[in-house]
Amino acid sequence: MLTLRQMRYFDALATTLHFGRAAKMTNVSQPALSAQIMEMESDLGIRLVERGRSGVILTPHGETLLPEIRAILLAVDGLYDRARQSTGVLEGRLRLGIIPTVAPYLVPTLIPMLRQRYPKLNVELRELLTTGCVDDVKHGKLDCAIIALPHNDDSLRSCTLFEDRFLIASADDENTVLLSPMTEAQVDMDRLLLLEEGHCLRDQALAVCGSTAGRRVANYGATSMATLLQMVSHGMGITLIPEIAVKDERTRNRMRIVPFADPQPSRRIGLVWRPRSGRNNDQEALAALITEAAAELLEG
């Protein structure tokens, strides 16, 4: 007989197409996950995946069953959500996604506040790029996520948490004079360092500074905000820094921060969730607390 555990393992395997990564995602050993998938195939009498040295490929049977399995898992998670909602606000498990350009700065303030005010809440955090956050919320792998708005999925509900201004960061011994305040047109695109492809902050930076009319970008993409700002502090270029990161990064890196002229560019950080999850009260309470935590980081 099929079990929910087997279906969750198959869902993880279909997502990662790799036994090792699927095992890590579901917090089990690789042999245990592989054994459950084989038992699932035996019960159904069909092959769900093709196993190879380079990874996993879903068989036609596997591709056909995957949407149905995910619908079952989503329905079961919704049942648990509604049961938890009846016990009180922000109690039980909450799976929260958060984008990498927000997580390192917001989490150290947010989590202690959650533990103090909602001691019955068990928060599980996952740091993902925006597309991963949206997909995982949509498919029930996350209850909600903190991302940069807008998102492109009409099936999800969202609310704005705070506005995060952009500023320009350079080394504090930078020889090039940076005007303050600076206009977008004055940003030297040849020296502008950005996060690698896939980070929404990269797209936002290009939207702020522009890349048309022959303006090109320095040929480097950092994997994290920390790496990017270390490069900047060593005089390797300049970059856009979100205001939420300024306090923390100034303690680690020797940088000069220059504001943009009005109207100052910014990004809108918001919370997204499934409206049918039955946890709207939880999302409203969480949104209020995130806004409060962000205000502490952005004040002054």
C-alpha positions in Angstrom: 0.0 0.0 0.0 1.3 3.5 -0.9 2.2 5.7 2.0 2.5 9.5 2.4 6.2 9.0 3.2 6.7 7.3 -0.2 4.9 10.0 -2.0 6.9 12.7 -0.3 10.1 10.9 -1.2 9.0 10.6 -4.8 8.0 14.3 -4.9 11.5 15.2 -3.6 13.2 12.9 -6.2 11.1 14.4 -9.0 12.1 17.9 -7.9 15.8 17.3 -7.6 16.3 14.4 -10.0 19.1 13.2 -7.7 18.8 10.6 -5.0 21.4 12.3 -2.8 19.8 15.7 -3.0 16.3 14.2 -2.5 17.5 12.4 0.6 19.0 15.6 2.0 15.7 17.5 1.3 13.7 14.9 3.2 16.2 14.4 6.0 16.7 10.7 5.4 19.6 8.5 4.2 20.0 7.9 0.5 19.6 4.1 0.9 16.4 4.6 2.9 14.9 6.9 0.2 16.0 4.6 -2.6 14.4 1.6 -0.8 11.1 3.4 -0.4 11.0 4.4 -4.1 11.6 0.8 -5.1 8.9 -0.4 -2.7 6.5 2.2 -4.2 7.3 1.0 -7.7 6.7 -2.6 -6.6 3.4 -1.8 -5.1 2.3 0.1 -8.2 3.7 -2.5 -10.6 5.4 0.2 -12.7 8.8 2.0 -13.0 8.6 5.6 -11.9 12.2 6.6 -12.5 15.2 5.7 -14.6 18.4 5.5 -12.6 21.7 6.5 -14.1 25.2 7.7 -13.2 24.3 11.3 -14.1 21.1 11.4 -12.1 17.4 10.4 -12.4 14.9 10.7 -15.2 11.2 10.3 -14.7 9.5 7.6 -16.8 6.3 8.4 -18.6 4.4 6.7 -15.8 6.3 8.8 -13.2 5.5 12.0 -15.1 1.8 11.0 -15.3 1.5 10.3 -11.6 3.5 13.2 -10.3 0.7 15.9 -10.6 -1.7 13.5 -8.8 0.8 12.8 -6.0 1.5 16.4 -5.5 -2.2 17.2 -5.4 -2.6 14.5 -2.6 0.3 15.9 -0.6 -1.0 19.5 -1.0 -4.5 18.4 0.2 -3.0 16.5 3.2 -0.8 19.5 4.2 -3.9 21.7 3.9 -5.7 19.4 6.3 -2.9 19.8 8.8 -2.9 23.5 8.3 -6.6 23.9 9.0 -6.3 21.7 12.1 -3.4 23.8 13.4 -5.3 27.0 12.7 -8.1 25.9 15.0 -5.6 25.7 17.9 -4.4 29.3 17.9 -2.4 31.8 15.9 1.2 30.9 15.0 1.3 27.5 16.7 2.8 24.3 15.5 5.0 24.1 12.4 5.6 26.9 10.0 7.8 26.4 6.9 9.1 29.8 5.9 11.1 30.5 2.7 13.3 33.6 2.4 15.4 35.0 -0.3 19.2 35.2 0.2 19.5 39.0 0.0 17.1 39.3 3.0 17.7 36.2 5.1 21.1 37.0 6.7 20.0 40.4 7.9 16.3 39.8 8.9 16.5 36.3 10.5 18.8 37.2 13.5 16.2 39.8 14.5 13.0 38.0 13.5 13.6 34.6 15.1 14.1 35.8 18.7 11.0 37.9 18.3 9.0 34.9 17.1 10.3 32.7 19.9 9.4 35.3 22.5 5.9 36.2 21.3 4.8 32.8 19.9 6.6 30.1 22.0 4.4 27.3 20.6 5.6 28.0 17.0 8.2 25.8 15.4 9.7 27.7 12.4 11.5 25.8 9.7 13.6 28.2 7.5 14.7 27.6 3.9 16.8 30.1 2.0 15.9 30.0 -1.7 15.9 32.2 -4.8 12.6 33.9 -5.6 11.6 31.3 -8.2 12.2 28.5 -5.7 10.3 30.3 -3.0 7.2 30.9 -5.2 7.3 27.3 -6.6 7.6 25.7 -3.1 4.8 27.8 -1.7 2.6 27.0 -4.6 3.2 23.3 -4.3 2.8 23.1 -0.5 6.5 22.6 0.4 6.5 26.0 2.1 3.7 27.7 4.0 4.8 31.2 3.0 7.9 33.0 1.8 9.5 36.4 2.1 10.4 37.6 -1.4 10.8 40.8 -3.5 7.4 41.7 -5.0 5.8 41.6 -7.4 5.6 37.8 -8.2 4.1 36.2 -11.2 1.8 33.6 -9.8 -1.9 34.7 -9.5 -2.7 31.6 -7.4 -0.8 33.1 -4.4 -1.8 35.9 -2.1 0.7 38.6 -1.1 1.2 41.6 1.1 3.8 44.2 1.4 6.1 44.1 4.4 8.5 47.0 3.9 10.2 49.2 1.3 14.0 48.5 1.0 15.9 51.4 -0.5 18.9 50.8 -2.7 22.2 52.6 -2.0 25.7 52.5 -3.7 28.5 50.8 -1.8 32.2 51.4 -2.6 35.5 50.9 -0.7 36.1 53.5 2.0 39.4 54.4 0.3 37.9 54.5 -3.1 39.9 57.0 -5.3 37.0 57.7 -7.6 34.7 60.4 -6.4 31.2 59.3 -5.9 28.6 62.1 -6.0 26.2 62.2 -3.1 23.4 61.9 -3.7 24.0 60.0 -6.9 21.7 59.6 -9.9 21.2 56.3 -11.7 22.9 57.6 -14.8 26.1 58.4 -12.9 26.7 54.8 -11.9 29.8 53.4 -13.6 28.5 50.2 -15.2 32.1 49.1 -16.0 32.7 48.8 -12.3 29.3 47.6 -11.2 29.5 44.2 -9.6 26.3 42.1 -9.4 25.0 38.8 -8.0 25.0 35.9 -10.4 22.1 35.1 -12.7 18.9 34.0 -10.9 19.1 36.5 -8.0 16.2 39.0 -8.2 18.6 41.7 -6.8 20.7 41.4 -10.0 17.7 42.2 -12.2 16.6 45.0 -9.8 20.1 46.5 -10.0 20.1 46.4 -13.8 16.6 48.0 -13.8 17.9 50.8 -11.5 21.1 51.5 -13.3 20.1 50.5 -16.8 22.1 48.5 -19.3 21.0 50.0 -22.6 22.7 52.6 -24.8 26.0 50.8 -24.8 26.3 50.6 -21.0 27.8 47.2 -20.1 28.3 45.5 -16.7 31.5 44.2 -15.2 31.8 40.5 -16.1 31.5 38.9 -12.7 28.6 37.4 -10.8 28.9 36.8 -7.0 27.1 33.9 -5.4 26.2 35.8 -2.2 25.8 39.4 -0.9 28.7 38.7 1.6 31.1 37.8 -1.3 30.0 40.8 -3.3 30.5 43.3 -0.5 33.9 41.8 0.4 35.0 42.4 -3.2 33.7 46.0 -3.0 35.5 46.7 0.3 38.8 45.6 -1.4 38.4 48.1 -4.2 37.3 45.7 -6.9 34.3 47.7 -7.9 31.0 49.2 -6.7 27.6 47.6 -6.1 24.0 48.3 -5.1 23.3 47.4 -1.5 19.8 47.1 0.0 19.3 49.3 3.0 18.4 46.2 5.2 22.0 45.0 4.8 23.8 48.3 5.6 24.0 48.1 9.4 25.3 44.5 9.4 27.7 44.8 6.5 29.3 48.0 7.7 30.5 46.1 10.8 32.3 43.5 8.6 33.5 45.6 5.6 35.2 48.9 5.1 32.7 50.6 2.8 31.4 54.0 1.9 27.6 54.1 1.4 26.2 56.8 -0.9 22.4 57.4 -1.4 20.7 57.9 -4.6 19.0 61.2 -5.4 15.2 61.4 -5.0 13.1 59.6 -6.0 15.3 56.9 -4.4 15.1 53.5 -6.0 13.9 50.7 -3.8 12.5 47.2 -3.8 9.3 46.0 -2.2 9.7 43.1 0.2 6.5 41.0 0.8 5.1 37.8 2.1 3.4 35.3 -0.2 1.2 32.3 0.8 -1.6 30.1 -0.5 -5.0 31.7 0.2 -6.7 28.3 0.6 -4.2 27.0 3.2 -6.6 28.1 6.0 -3.8 30.0 7.7 -4.6 33.6 6.9 -4.6 34.6 10.5 -1.1 33.2 10.9 0.1 35.0 7.8 -1.3 38.3 9.0 0.4 37.9 12.4 3.7 36.9 10.8 3.6 39.8 8.4 3.1 42.3 11.3 6.0 40.8 13.2 8.3 40.9 10.1 7.4 44.5 9.5 8.3 45.3 13.1 11.6 43.4 12.8 12.5 45.2 9.6 11.8 48.6 11.1 14.5 47.9 13.7 17.0 47.3 10.9 16.0 50.2 8.8 15.7 52.9 11.4 18.3 55.6 11.4 
